[in-house]
Amino acid sequence: MNLSIRQWLAERQIEIHQIRAFSLGQLAGVAYRIVQDMELKSLAPLDFCTLVEVLELPLGSVWEDIHVIARLTESLLRSLSEKKALKRNEGTWLAFQIAYLQALQQVIQQEVRLQKPWLNRAMIPTPAEILKELIGKLSLQDVQLQGLLKTLSPGKLTDTQAEQALSVVADSLLVQQMNNATVAWLIANGAEDLEAKLLTQRLTNSLSGYLLKVVAENAPQLAQLQKFFQLGSTRNISTSELGTLGTSTNSTVGDKIDLCRENYRGILLQNLSTPLFIESFALKDIYIPLKGLVAEKNNSSSVSVDLKKWVQEQLADSETIAVITSEPGYGKTSFCQIWAAEVARELYPVWMPVIIRLRDIKYGKTLAETLNSGFILNTQVNLSDWFEQENSRCLLLLDGLDELPASSLGTRAKAIFLQQLIEFQAEGKHKIILTSRKNTLEEIDSDILLQLQQIIIQPLEQEQLKQWFQQWAILQSLPIAQNFFTFLKQSGLFVSNSKFPELSALVRQPLMLYLLGVLHRDALIDDEIWQLAQSNSTFTVVWEIYYRLSRWLLGYPAIGGIKTMLLRSGSAHIHRTQEAIANLLSGSHPQDLLNQMQAIALQILHSDRDQIHLPKTSHPHTLPAFYFKTSHSALLVEFSHPKLGEYLCADAIAAQLQILTQQQKDAYGTLMFCLDSPQSVAQHLYKLLGYGVLTREIKQLVIETLLHQPKSDFSLDLLLQRLELFWHGYCQGRWLNEGIVHQAWNYFHTLDNPINVEQINANVGINIFLLLCAGYRVTKVAFSPCGNPDNVTEFYPEALTMLMGKLAILSNHVLVRRILPQSLIGLNLSGASLSQMMLAKANFEQTNFSGANLSYANLAGANLSRANLTGANLSYANLNGANLSRANLTGANLTGANLRNINFETVNLTNACLFDTILNDTDREIATVNGAVFSLEQFYTLKKLLSQKSLMSITPSADKTEAWLHNHPDIQGLEGLQGETMVSVDLYDDDDDVEDETVFSVNPNDYD
């Protein structure tokens, strides 16, 4: 005889939805009465199964009650144990039901938030009063489901089976029976076969975490289960393992159970069920082990090592912080999530893993206070209490040094935080693992870097790619994975000497490989995309990938015709269907949703943080989960991944810049700009660009977005003209004088961006300069930041000097990493005043310095190849090691200049003055042959003979230059710049292609 909880409640006219609001005490009362009836009928704990009662019903009628049934089952466990101590198989039977129901509830809630199409078939809207009448008649009549539910019949769990379930959990017979029944239940409710299996796999990923929670919260009742979850005391770890983990053999934790610690361990394991973006599978299901190069302090070469193995070896070093670095998309955060769960399951209580996203912290008076502010359980426990415990060591996984919140201290806040971490680690009690972008560490003082152990995550190697495609075949289908692999292979992206080395490295990033897989399975990518790389930069390809992803998600704009792809039964969930798009849009126009996405993206960008608080009137559930993560309780929103966020921000900035070119007719029919006055343009740009400095990636994506706009709607030339007018006003200090920067300051502070007025003004100037340089480079017109030298009223010779001064307000990193190496190529700096400027290692290739004043400037190591320095004043400039190949220094004054370590073979020195220069005898002879003079008297005599006008016309007429080039026939013309130089990446030891047959060794029964 078995007990039906649902029937027991119905007999007493109690509906399950009525007890949702019951307190624990009220639930305990219901459980007490049920146990009384069980005693009268001589029923045991094995004689009921609430999981079966849930799986008998349609999802639409039961999904909101799953949590209530799990709570009632937990109350029954406690009431039964009060009557009589539970046997191990009885406790296991009840604990697994409770945990499985909780895990199932979590997966269903995740699917509801993702608005999955299969739920449309599972939850047909039914009026509440009709549903109430039919609730008892809605049992699923699926034959296969009913047969599988019988395998979970009460009373069949033996003690041996219970021990197996506790030991191996997911691989146990009990869980397999539960999984089989759940798959059949999901299919009966409208999910496709593979989809149901993937959802059940997600549930299984988190089951250990829920079991841990149930056992910890019911420790007295489930005393025999505690040892299987390392509750109360250390597990048996070998001496050798302890040595590797950096702890002593007598390390113990007290017998008392710290419920907060155990619940946090459970959360780390439960998070393994989180879907990857909007997929049916989780990160754990596609994740493959990563490899990295150890950064040797003596700059010696190192070999690629397994990331997990290296990090675990670092646990033995109790005095040094270990740092995992890479660019976004290589898997730093993913590794932290996967490894933290492994540590929680396998290395606890020797190590207690704690993940803190540094974007979540608020700076406190102490490091412990700062870290505690970003701890997800900080309302229940203070991290400092865990730090002070004698017999337990915390493994602090601090994710995202580059995501530290902005501070009024500027870049000093990051240095102070790092110093606090170093001092904390030096105490030797706990271990810090830090993740960061590579360029963030480059901003750190070298003395601090020497105190860190670094590893740099590498692109996927051949064996890793093989594993990835095997996983993709299981999660999608073997044909989909094979076709995708063949597509990339035939494009030549898997060979070490690929024609497109940057693209080859791109597809070896886990994130980009997944995104390409998404597009390829829906036939939204083909060989045309690689052809873009032949005539454009890699950023063009990256932009095209992101743009197609947006079209894939929204089905908008519908261009390029309809794809002739027939969706077969059982595979619709893999593809982006019209049903899925309709669920997302909920009747709205796609452009309205795009506008909302752009507005949120700009707010996140302008806050200079990685997340923002939405107002209570907002509707975060309408934002696509593919691009945004939202916390409904706190109304927090952030990007699902920084790389996708970069595209959204670039798209939003481009849309705002286009407003500057939009025109309308006034009441008299005169065409005028929507933002017509200089003040309105300035207000718009200060609000748009004053938040911080545009990253290189966002700047390039902005330019690509603008280039892809229909010419009928947008003119890049017109935008550049309007930006240049604003720039000239900026150089005069006009916008500061008119108080526009203060208006922007008010806006940024409403977003909690602690930026000050001077920083806002500097940011705007630098961003406009970067956009003008990039924009004019695309149009193949030289940007003149100083204006027109032939018109005194429109010429600002100190414009660049002024901009460099603004950089001092921000960070030296902007000058060294952004301006000097990238943004000065091909500028027109004719007549500019750059005296005494620090321009070491700057890239001035093809820049026009005719008549410019560079006296006493530091140009050591600068790239001046093909630069026009006609008539420039370079007296006493430091040109040590500069690249002057094919530079034209006709009539230039280099008196007293440092000209060491320069190759003068191809330098035009006609009439250039090299008086008193630092120059060796060999170079002096070459300079003489190339037309240089070494006498001040001779130089000034020549200047008198040549009028300024004729001297400045030397360049265009190039009579002497042509004669000089005629004497150097070995010099050949160089092609124009096409983006950045592509660096070859040799990922393999040999040049062999990846073999198809070695990749897809997939067992077709993996999910049967």
N, C-alpha and C positions, 0 to 999 in steps of 0.2 A: 504493500500500500504506500502510495506516494502522496506528498502534500503539495497542493497548488496554492501559492501565496495569493495569486490573483483571484482565485475562486474563494479563498477564505475571506478576503476583503469584500468581494462582491456579495457574499452571503450576509455580511453585516452592513451592506449598503454604503461601503466606503470606497470611493473612487481614488485611484492612485494620484490623479492630479490634485486631489483635495489635500493630500498630505505633503505637497511640495513645500509649503510654508511651515510645516511642523518643526518645532525645536527638537534638539537631541533628546530632551526629556520626554516629549510627547511620542517620538519615534520609539524610545525605549519602552514606553507603556504599551504600544501596539505590539512590539516584539515580545514583551512579557506574556501578553494574552495568547499570541501564536504558540509560544513554547508551552504554555499550559495545555493547550489543545493537543500539542504533539505528545505530551506525557500521557494524556488520557487515551490517545490512540496508539501509544507505544511506538512512536516514530523517532528516528534518530536524525542527527544532522546530515547524514548522507541521503536522507529520504526526500529532499527537495532540491531543486536547481532553478534559481531565479534567472540564470542566463538563458536556459531553455525557454522559460516563460516569455522573455523578451524576444527571442528569435522566432517565436511562433507567430508574432504579430507583424503587420506591415509597419514599415518605418514611420509613415506619416502619423500613425496613431500612438506610437510608443517612444519616439526619439526624445521628446522633452521629458519623459518620465524615467529614462535610463538612470540618471543620477539619483533620483529618489529611490528607485529599486535597489541601487547599490548601497545607499545609506541604510535602507531598511534591512538589507542582508547583513550589514556590519552590526546593526543593533541586535539582530538575531544571534550573531556570533557571540556577542558579549552576554546576552541573556542565557544562551545555552551553556556557556562556560561557567556561569554563576551556579547553575544547577549541578554541573559535573564537569570535571576537567576534560577538555577535548583531547581525543587521540590525535596522533600526528596526521593520519589520513583524513580525519574529520576537519582539523584545522586547515590542512592544505586545500581540501575541497571547497571550503567556504572562502578562504583567502584568495584563491585563484578566481572564483566567481566575482568577488568584489573588485579585484584588480582588473579583471578582463572587462567588466562592465564600465569601469571608469576609463579605461583605455579606449573602448569602443565609443563612449560618449565624446571623448576628445577628438577622435578621428571624424565623427559625424559633424561636430561643431566646426572643425576645420573645413570640411567640404561645404557646409552651409555658407561660411564666410567667403569661400571661393566661388560660390554660386555655380556649382557644377551641374551640367545638364542632366545627369542621371537622376538628380533629386527632383527634377520636374516630373519624372515618371513615377518617382516614389511617393511624392507628397502632392497628390491631386487635391486642390482646395475643396474642402467640404464644410458646410455650415456646422457650427459647434453643436447645435441641438440634434442634428441628424447623426453626427459623429458619436454623440453620447449614447444614442439608441443602438447604433451599430457596433459599438466597441467590442462587444462580446461575440459578434458574428464575423469579425474581420480577420480571423486567423488565416495565415497563408496556407494554401492547399497544395503547395509545390511538393511533388512526390519525393524528389531527391532530398529536399530540405528535411522533410519529415523523417526520412530514413536516417539521415545524418544526426538528427536530434536524438534519435533513439540510442545512438552510441554514447550519448551523455546521460543516459538514464541514471537516476540516483541509485546509490548503493553499490557502484561497481569499482570504486577507487580503492585499490589495495595499498598496503603500507609500502610495498616495493615500488609501486607506481607513484606514490606520493613522494618518496625519496628521489626518484628519477625526475619528477617535475620540479622539485626544489633545486636539484643539482644542475640541470641543463636547461630548464625553463622552456625556451622556444623550441628545442629539439625533442621535448618529451612527448610521450603518447597523449597525455592529457591536453596539452596545448595544441597539438596537431588535430585532435578531434574537435576542439573548440574552433580552430581556424577553418577546418573543412566546413563546419556548420555555418560559420560566419560568411564564408565565401558564397555558399549556396543561398543564404539569407539576402546578401547584397544583390546577387543575380536575380533572385525572385522579386526584389524591389526595383529592378530596372538597370542596375549596373551591368556593364559588359564583363565577360569572363576574366580577361586579363586585368581589367580595371578593378574588379572585386579582389583579385589576388594581390594586387599592389596595395590596395587599401588595407587589406588584412596584414600584409607584410609591415606596413607602417604601424599598425596596432601592435604587432609582435615586437617591433623595435623598442617600444616604450613600456612593454609589459613588466620588465624587471623593475623599472622605476616605480610603477604603481604597486607591485608586490612589496617592495621595500617600504613604501609609505604605509601600506596596510599592516605589515608586521610590526613596524616601529610604533604606530599609533595604537596597536593592540598587543603590545609586548607581553603583558602578563598572561593573556589568554592564548597566545601563540608562542609560548616559551620554547617549544621544541623546534620552531622554525627559525629562531634568531641566528643560530650559528651559520645558516646558509646565506645570510646577508651581512655577516661580519658586524653584528650588533653587540655592543657591550665590551668586547675584548678583541685583541688582534687575532688575525687568522694565522695559520701556520705558514711561515715564509722561511725558505731556506737561508742559511747564513750567507751563501754566495749572492743570493738575490738582494739581501739586505745591504750588502756591501755596495752593490751596484746602485741601489736606491739612495745611498747616502744616509743611512740611519744605523742605529745600534741594535744589537740583538735583544736587548732588554727593553726596547721601546714598547710601551703598553698604553692603553686607554682604559680609564676606569670602567667598572662594571655598570655604572649608571648610563642610561641611554640619553644622549642629548638629542631631543626631538627635532630641534631646528637643524642640527647638522644632518640628521638622517633624512629629513624632508628635503633639504637642499641637495643631497646626493640623489634622492629620488627625482627631483626636478631636472637635474643634468641628464638622467637616463630617459625621462619622459619626453624631453625635447627632441629625442631621436625620431619621433614620429612627425615632426614638423615637415609639411610638404615643401619640396624645392620649388620656389616661385609658385606657379599654379599647376604643378604636375600632380599626378596621382601617387608618385613615389617620393621618398625622402632623400635628403642628402646622403645618409648612410648607405643607401642602396646604389648610388652611383659613385661614391667616394673611392678613390684609389690612393695608395700610399705615395707620399711626395718625397722628392729628393732635393738636396741642397748642397751648395758649396760653402765650406767653412772659410770664413774670412780670416786668413792668417795675419797676425800682427806684424810679421816680418816681410809681408807682401809676397811670400813664396806661394807657388801654385798648390792647389789642393784638388782632391778628387771628389766626385759626387758621392754623397753618403745618404743613407736613409734618414729622413727628418725625424721620425719618431725615435729611432734608435739613438740618434745624436742627442736629442732633448732628454731622453731618459738617462743617458750617461752624464748629462749636466747636473742631474739631481745629486750626484756625489760631490759636486763643487758647491759648498755652502757659502762661499764668499763672493761669487761673481754672478752678475745678472746675465742670463742667456737671452739673446735677441734674435727673433726670426724676422727677416726682411724680405721684401719683394715689392713689385708694383701691384696695384689692385688687380684682382682676378686670378691670382696664382694659388690662393687657397689658405691664407694665413688664418682667417677667422674660422673657416671650415675645419682646419686642423685642430684649433683650440676646442671646438665643440665636440669633435669626435674623440680626441684624446682625453678631455676632461671626463667624458662618460666612461672611458676605459679605466682611468685612474680611480674614479668613484666606485667602480665595480671590482677592480682587481688589486689595487694598491692601498685601499683604505683598510684600517685606520692609520697605517704608516704615513700616508700622505692624504691630506684633505684638500681636494681641488676646489679652487674658488675662481670663477671667471668674472672679471670686471671689465665691461666695455668702458674705455676711458672717455668716450663721448658722453657718458651718463653722469660723470662726477661733477661735484661742485667743490671748488678749492676751499679747504678748511685750514684751521690753525696748525694742525699736525697732519702727517701723512696718513695716519690711521683714520682720522676724521675725513680726510679727502677720499680715501678708498671706500670707506663705509658709505659715503653718499651715493656711490655708484653700485652698491651691493643690493641685489633684488630683494633680500630679506631684511633690509635695514630697519624696517618697522617692527621686527620681531627680535632681532639680536644685533649687538654691536660687534663688528669685526674685531675690534681691539680685544674683546673677551677671548676670541679664538686665538689671537696672536699671543696672549699671555698664558694660555694653557701649557702646562709643563710637559706633558707627554704626547703632544700631537703637533705635527708640523703642517703648515699650510703651504700648498702649492698655488701661488698666485699667478694666474694667467691674465695678464693685463693686455687687453687687445686694443690696438690702435693708438699708438703714441701720436700719430699724425692727426688723430681726431680729438685731441684734448680741446676742451672748450676755450674759446677766446677769452683773454684776460686783459685788464687795464695795464698789466705789466708787459704786455706784448710778448715778444719772443723770450724774454727773461723768465716768464712763467714756466715754459717748457724746461729751461735749464735748471730752475729751482726744483721742479718736480723730479727731474732725473737725479739731481744730487741727493734729494731725500730718499729716492729708491736705492741709490748706491749705499748710503749710510745704513738704511734698513737691512739691506742684504749683507752688509759687513758684520752685522751682529751674528750671522751664521745660524739662526734658528729656523728660518723659513726659506723658501726658494721662490725667486721671481723669474717668470718667463714673459718677455715683452715682445709684442709684435709692432712693426712699423713699416711705413713705406721707405724705400731706399733714399729718396730725396730728402726726407725729414731728418734722417740721421746725418746727411751731409751738412746740415745746418748746425750740428752739434759740435762743440769745441773738441778738438782732437785729443786733448788730455782726458776728457770724459770717455770718449770712444775707446781709448786704450784699456779702460776698466770693464769693458763689456766683451762677452763672447758672442760672436755674430755668425749666423748662417744665412745664406741667400738662397731662397727657393728657386729652383731651376725649371725651365720649360720641360714638358713631359718627354721622356725618352721613349725609345722603341717599345720596350717591355711594358711601360706604363700605358702607352697608347693601345697596345694589345689588350691589356686588362680593361681599359675604358670601353673599347668597342665590344668586348665580351659582355660587359655590364649593360651597355646600350641595347644589345641584341635581346637580352633578357627582359629589359624594361619596356622596349618598344616592340620589335619583332626582328627576326633574323634578316628578312629581306630589306627592311628599312636600314638596319645597321650596315649590311653589306653594300647597299647602294651609296650610302653616305661615305663609307670608307673608300669605295672605288672612285667616287667623285673627287675626294681630296687627293687620293694617290695619283690619279690621272692628271691632276693639276700640277703635279711635281712638288707638292708641299711636304712630302715625307722623306725626301732625299737630302743629304747633307749639303750638296752644292745646288740648292734650289735656285731657280731664276729669280725668285721673289723671297730673299732671305728674311725680310721683315715680316712678310705674310706667313712664312713657314714658322717663325717664332710665335706669331699671333695665334695660329691654330693649335699650338702646343700649350696654350694657357687653358686651364680647366674651364673657366667661365666662357671664354670665347668659343671653345670647342663645343660646349653645350648649346650656346646660342646659335651657332651655325647648324648644329644638329636639328634644332627646333625649326629653323627656316627650311632646311633641306627636306624634312619629312613632309612639309606642306608645299613642296615644289615652289618655294619663293626664293630660291637661290640656284644659280647655274654658273657656267663658265664665264658669262659676261662680267661677273663681278670681279674676277681676277684680271680681266683685260683692263679694268680701270687703273690697276697698279702700273701698267706699262707706260701710261702717259700722265699719271697723276701720283700724288703722294699716297702713302699708306692710310693717311687720315681720310682720304676720299673713300677708300674701301670700308674703313671703320664706320664712317658716317652712313654709307649705303646700307651696311648691316643693321645699324640702329634704326634707320628710317624704315627698312623693311619689317623690322620687328614691330614697330609702331603700327604699320599697316596690317600686319598679321594679327595683332591684338584687337584692333578696332574695326578691321575690315574697311578702312578708310584712309586715304582716298582710294576709291576703286578704279585703279588705272591698270593698263596693260592687259585688259581682257580677262575673261574667266578661265581659271585653270581647269583643264579637263581631267580632274581627278575624281574617280569614283570611290566613295567611301564604302568599304566592305563591312559587313556585319561583324562586330567584335573589335573593330579598330577605330570607331568614330571618336572615342575618348582621346586617342593619340593626337588627333588633328584639331585644328581650330575651326569648329563648325559654326554655322549661322546661328544655331541655338545658343552656343556659348557666347557669341558676340551679343545676341539679343539680351541674354541675362545680364551682361555687364552694362549695356547701355540703358536698360530699363526704360525704353521709350524715348530717351534723350537723343539728340543729334550728336554724332561723333565729335564734331567741332566744338560743341559745348563742353564735352568731357576733356578734350585737348586743352581748351582754355582754362578749365579748372586745374588740370595737371600743371600747366605752365605757371599759374598763379601760386600754387603750393610750392613748386620747384624754386621760384624766385624768392619766396619767403624763407625757405631753408637756406638758400645761398646767401641771402642778405643778412640772415642771423649770424653768419659765420660759425654756425654750429651744424651738427649733423642731424638734428631733429628740432621740431618746433611744437609748441602747444597750440592747438586749434581752439577757436572760440566755441562755447557750448552750443551755439546755434549751427555749427557746421555739421556736415554729414560725411564723416571719414569713410563710411562703408561704401560710398560711391566711387572711391579712388581704386584704380586697378591694382590688385595685389601683386601683379607682375612688376610694377614699378614702385609701389609704396608698401611699407609696413605700418600698420596703425595699432595703437593701443586704445581700445574703446573706453576703458575705465578712466584713463588719464588724458584722453584726447591728444595723445602724442602721435606725430607722424614723422616718418623718416623714409629715405630711399631704401628699396629692397636690396640694392647694391650700389656702391659709389660710382661704378662705371656707367650704369644705367642712369644714375643721377646726373652725371656729367652731360649726357646727351640731352636730358630734359632741361637742364639749366641753359645749355647752349641754344636749344630750340626757343626757350623763353626769351633769352637775351636778343636773339636774332629777330624775334617777333616785335620786341620793343624798339629795336633799331629801325625796323621797317616803318614804324610810325613816323619817323622823321622825314620820310620821303612821300608820305601820303598827302594828297592834295584834294581840295574840295572848292566848290564855287561859293562865293559870298552872295549876298542878296542882290548884287548888281551884276552877277555872272562872271566876276573876275576870279580866275583860278588862283588859289593861295594854299599854302601849306596848312595842314591841320594844326601843327605846332609852328606858328609863323614867327613869333617874336624870338629874339635871341635869348631872352630870359626864360621863356617856356621851354626852349631846347635845353638850356643849362639845367633847369630844375629837373627835367626828365632824365638827363644823363647823370647828374649827381645822385639821384635816387637809384638809378639803375646800376651804376658802376662804382659807387663810393664805398661799398662794403669791405673790399679787400682787393688783392691783385688777382686778375684772371689767371687761372692755371693754363699751362701750355695746351693741354688737351681741350679745355673749354674754348679757348681762343680759336684753335684750329677748327673745331666743330662749328663754331659761330660762322666763320668764314665759309665753310662748306655749305652750311644751311643757306646762307645768303646767295651763294653761287648757284644753288639749285632752285631758286625762286623763278617763277615765270617772268620773262623780260617784259611782258605786257603789264605786269603788276608792280615791278620793282626795278630800280636802277642802282647798281652798286656805285657807279660813278657819281650819281647824285648824292648818295649817302656819304661818300667820302668827301665831297665838297662841303656838305653841311657839317660834318665832323671837323673838317679842317678850319672852318670859320669859328667853330667853338674853341678849337685848339689855340687859335691866334688870340682869342679873348682870354683864354686861360693863361697864356704866356704873359699877358699884360696884368694879370691879377684881377681882372674885371669881376669874376664871379665871387671871389673873396670879398671884394669891396661892396658888392651888392647883396651880401648876406645869404646867398643861395646855399652855401655849404652848411649853414646853421639849420636851414629847413631840412636838409637831408639828415643832419645829425639827430633831429627829433624823430624822424622816421626810423632810423636804425636802432635807436634806443627803445622804441616800442617793441622791437624784436629781440631785446636783451643783447644786442651787439655792443660791447663796451668800447667801441671805437671812438676816438676823439676827432675834433674838427680838423686838425692838421693832418691826421692820417687819412681822413675822408678826402681832403683836397689832394693829397699826394696820390692816393689810389686812383682817383678820377684821371689825373694827368697821365699816370703811367698806363692805365688801361686804354685811354684814347690813343696814346702814342703807339701802343702795341697793335691796336686794331688798324690804325692808319698805316703803319709799316706793313702789316700783313695784307691789308686790302690793296694798297698800291703795288705791292710786289706781285699780286695776282693779275692786276691790270697792266703790269709791265711798265708802269710809270714811276719814276723816282720820286719818293716823298721828300718834300723840303720842309723839315720841321722849323727852320728859321725863317721861312717865308721867301719872298722874292728879293734878292740882293740888289736888283736894279731899281727897286722902289723903296726909298728910305722909310716911308710911312708904313710899309707892309713888311718890314724886315726886322727880325728880332735875333741878332747874332748870338745872344746868350741863352737862347731857348733850351738848347741841350744841356748847357751848364746848369741852368735852373732846374731842369728835370733831374739831373744827377744829384743835385742838392736835396730834392724831395725824397730821394731814395734813402738818404741818411735818417729820415724820420721813421722809416719802416725797418727793413732788414737788409743787411749787406748781401744776403742770399739772392734777393731780387736782382741786384746789379750783377753779381758774379754768375748766376745761373740763368737769368732770363734776358737781361738787356745786352750785356757784352758779347755773349757767344751767338745770339740768335737774331737780335732785332736791329742791328745797325748795318746790315748788308745792303748795299746798293742805294743808300740814302744820298740825297743832294745836300751836302753841307758846305756848299760854296759860300765863302765869306764868313763862315761861322767862327765864333770866338770860343776856343777850347783851351785857352792858355792854362797851364798848370793842372790840367785834368788828369785823374788817375784812370787810365784806359788800358792798363796792362792786360794782355791776352784777349783784347776785344777783337771782334770779327768785323773788319771794315772792307771786306771784299767788294770790289767794284764801286766803292763809295767815292763821291765827288767832293774833294777837299780844296778845289781850286780857290786860291786867295784866302784860305782859312788861316786862322792864327792858332797854331799848336805849339807855341813856344813853351818850353819847360814842361811839356806834357809827358806823362809816363806811358809810353807805347811799347814797353818791353814785351816781347813775345806776341805782339799784335799781328793779325792777318791783314796786310794791306795789299794783297795781290790784286793786280789790275785796278788799283785805286788811282784816281786822278788827283795828284798833289801839285798840279801846276801852280807856280807862284805862291805856294803855301809857306808860311813862316814856321819852320821847325827848329828854330835856333834853341840850342841847349835841351832839346827833347831827348828822352831816353828811348832809343830804338833798338836796344840790345836784343838780338834774337828775333827781330821782327821779320815777317815774310813779305818781301817787296817784289816778288816775281811779277814781271810785266807791269810794274807800277810806273806811272809817268810823273817824274819829279822835275819836269822842265821849269827852270827859273826858280826853283824852291830854295829857300834860305835854310841851310842846315848848320849854320855856324855853331861850333861847340857841341854838336849833337853826339850822342854815344851810338856809334855805328858798328859795334862789335857783333860778331856771329851773324852776319848778313851775307847772303849770296847776291852779288851785284851783277851777275852775268846777264840777266834779262831786264835790268832796271834802266829806264830812260833818265839820264842825269844831264841832259843838254842844258848848259848854262846854270846848273845848280851849284850853289856855293857850299863847299865843304871845308871852309876855313876853320882851322883849329878843332876839327872833329876827331873823335877817338876812333882810329882806323889803322889797321895794320898795313904794311907796305904792299902786300899782294893785292888787297882790296883797293888800295889807293891807285895802283896801276890800272885795274879794271875800271874804276870810276873815271879815271882820266880818259881812257879809250871811249867810255860811254858819254863823254861831253862835259864832265864836271870841271869846275874851276876852284882853285884853292887860295885865291887872293880876294880879300874884301874889296880892294880897290878895283880889281878887274870886274868883280861881280856888280858893283854899283855903277861902273862905267857902262857895262852892258845894259843895265836897267835904264840908264839915261838915254841910251841909243834906241831902246825899244819902248815905245809908248805903252801905257798900261792896257790900252785897248788891243793893240796888236799882240801883246804878251798873252792876254786872256783868250785871244782867238787862235792861239797855237793849237789848242786841243781840237776844235772842230776842223780847222784846215789841216792840221797834223802834217804839215810839210816835212818838218824835221823828224817828227815821229815816224812817218812812213819811211824816210830814208834810214832811220835807225833800225826799224823793223826789217828793212831790206838787207841790212848787214847781219841780221840774226835770223836766217831762214829756218833754223831749227825750232823756232817758236811757232806753235800752231794754235789756232783759235780754240777756245774752250766753249763747250756747250753752255747755254744758260742754265741757271739753277732750276731744278725741278723738285722742289721740296728739299728734304734733308738727305744727306748721303746715306745710302743703305749699307748697313754693316752685315757682312756675312756671318752667319751663326752656324758653326759646325757642331751638330748635335750627336753625330754618330762617328764611330771610328772608321767606318767604311762608307762607300757610296751606294750600297745596295738599297733597293727599294724595300719597303716593308712588304712582306709576303702576305697575300690574302689568306692563304690556307692556314697560316700560323695564328691568325687573329681570332677566327670564329670557331674555336673549339668549345662550342656551347652545347650543353646537354639539353635537348628539347624538352626533357621532362623535369627541368628545374622547378617549374611551377605546377607540375601535375600532382 
